[in-house]
Amino acid sequence: VKDTTANKTYWIDARGVSAKTINLITTGLLATQQTWLYSIVGSSVNVANVSGLYASIMVAQAILESGWGSSMLASVNHNLFGIKANGSQYANGTVTYQTGEYINGSESTISGTFNNYASAEYSFLDYANTMNKAKYANVSRSVAGSYQQAAQNLSDDGYATDPEYADHLISIIQQYDLQSLD
């Protein structure tokens, strides 16, 4: 997949990532969750390496935002991150779903318009494109310095409305040893 705006080519190929190399902890996961997890590892590592992000953060967000790929937004529309409609070159139109948001400290359900993607790979590319904008510049490896700080920076920068978002990401990363992707 080629990102023509950044003049970078991302090779999305899970075969290039060895399970022995990454050593993810999958104990307690359903077979469908394990299959889904390994199906996104190659894309996350490739895109993270080219864009200077943490693959562990990307995968933890995909797990959290998509419910292990089982949400309608992820399973039908290939939007693993809950990326709102933004006119992205990677999007293949938009869709509208009800979504949970924290408004003034209280969880509410609202109608949201989200990007639709042709594949999960395009979701990763659009995520990286979003993270490489000035608003999220301190999420990059070179600025954050650790996945823990990147998670906190994501939360501080307003990526999600959940006040516990950074803690959720860090917990997922540690539980499944996702830092081995970085």
N, C-alpha and C positions, 0 to 999 in steps of 0.2 A: 504494500500500500504506500503510495507516495503522497506526502504532504507538500503540495506545490507552493503553498504560501511561505513555508519556512525552508523550502528547498532541501528537505530531508527525506530519506527513504527509510521506512520502518519495515523490517522483515518480521512478519508475524508467523512464527512457526514453532509450535510447542515441542516439536521433535528436537529442537536445539537446546532444550532445557531438560536436564536429567533429574529424575526424582531423587537419585542418590546424591546429587549435588545440593539440592535445596532442602531435603530432609523436613518436609512439612509434617506436622502432627495431625493425623486425621482420625485418631481414636475417637469413637463416639459419633462420628458423622455417618449419615445414611449413605448408601452407595450412590444415590443420585447427587448428593452434596459433594462427595469426593470426585465424581465424574465431572461435575460442573466446575469445581475448583481447579482441577488439572486442565480443564479446557480453556481456562482464562490465564493460566500462569505464563505461557509463552508470550501472549500479547502484552501482559502487564510488564514483564521484564524487558522486552524489546522496546516498548514505548517509553518506559521509565529511563532506561539507559540512554536513549537518544535525547530525551527531553530534560534530563537532569533531575528527575523526581524519584521518590521512593516507591518501588513496586509494592512493598509491604503496605503502605498507605493506600495505594490504588486498590489492592485486593481487599483490604479490610473495608474500605468504603463500598466496594462492589458487593461484598457480603452483607454489610449493614443496610445499604440502600435498596438492594434487590431481594433481600430474604433468600440468599443463596441462589439467586437467579430465578426464583419461583414467582416473583411478582408479575403482574400483567405487563407492567412497563418494561421489565427486563425480558420476560419470556416471549412476548409478542413483538415488542418494539425495540428490543436490543439496547435499551437505555439502562445501563448498569448503575449509574450514579445519580439518577434523579435530576439530570441536567434539564433545566427549564428551557423553553423555546428561546433561541438566541440568534437565529438567522445563520447558524453555522454552515460552513461548506460541507461538513460531514453529515449533516442531518438530511433525512429523506422525508421531509414534511414534519408535521407536529401532531400530537394527540393530546386529548384532555382527560384527566383523571382526578378523582378526589384524592387528596393527600393530607397527611397530618403535618401541621406546622405549629411552632410555639409562637404565640402572639401575646406580648406583655406578660410573659412567664407562664401562660396557660396553654395547654395543648388544644388545638382547634382543628377541625376538618374544613378544608377549603378546596375549591376547584382550581387546578393548576394546568397550564399548558406546557408540555414537555417535548423535547426533540424525539423524533423517531429515527432509528438508524437501520441501515440495511444489514448490519452485522454487529456483533460485539466489538470487533476490531475498530469500527468507526466510533463506537462509544469511547474506547480508550484514547483514540486520537483526539476526539473533541475534548475529553477530560484534560489531556496534556495541553491542548491549545488554551483551554480555560485557565489552567494553573500557570501558564507562562505569560499571563497578562499581569500588569503592574499590581492589581489588587491582591494577587496571591503570590507575588514574587518571593516572599519569605517562607514559602512552602518548599522551595527547591532544596536539593541536597547541599548545594554550596552555601546557602544562607542558614538553613535550619540546623544542619550539622548532625541531627539524629531524627529517627522516625518519631520519637516522643515529642520533640520540639515542633516537627512538621505538623503533627496532629493538633497540638495546641495552637499553632499559628493558623491552621485551617479554621479552627473554632473561633479564634480571636478575629479573624478576617471576615467572619460571617458566612462561611460556606453553608452551614446548617443552622437551623434555629434551635435545635436541642441544646440546652446548656451543658449537658453531659457528653456531647459529641466526641470530644477529644478522649475522654476516659473510655468510651465505648470502643473507639478505634484501637487504642493502646491495648485494651483487654483482648480484643480479637487477635491482634498481631501476636501477643504473647501466648495466648492459648493454642494457636495453631503454628507457632514458630515461623510466622510470615517474614520476620526480619531476615531469614535465610535467603529471601529473594533479592535483598538489597546489595 
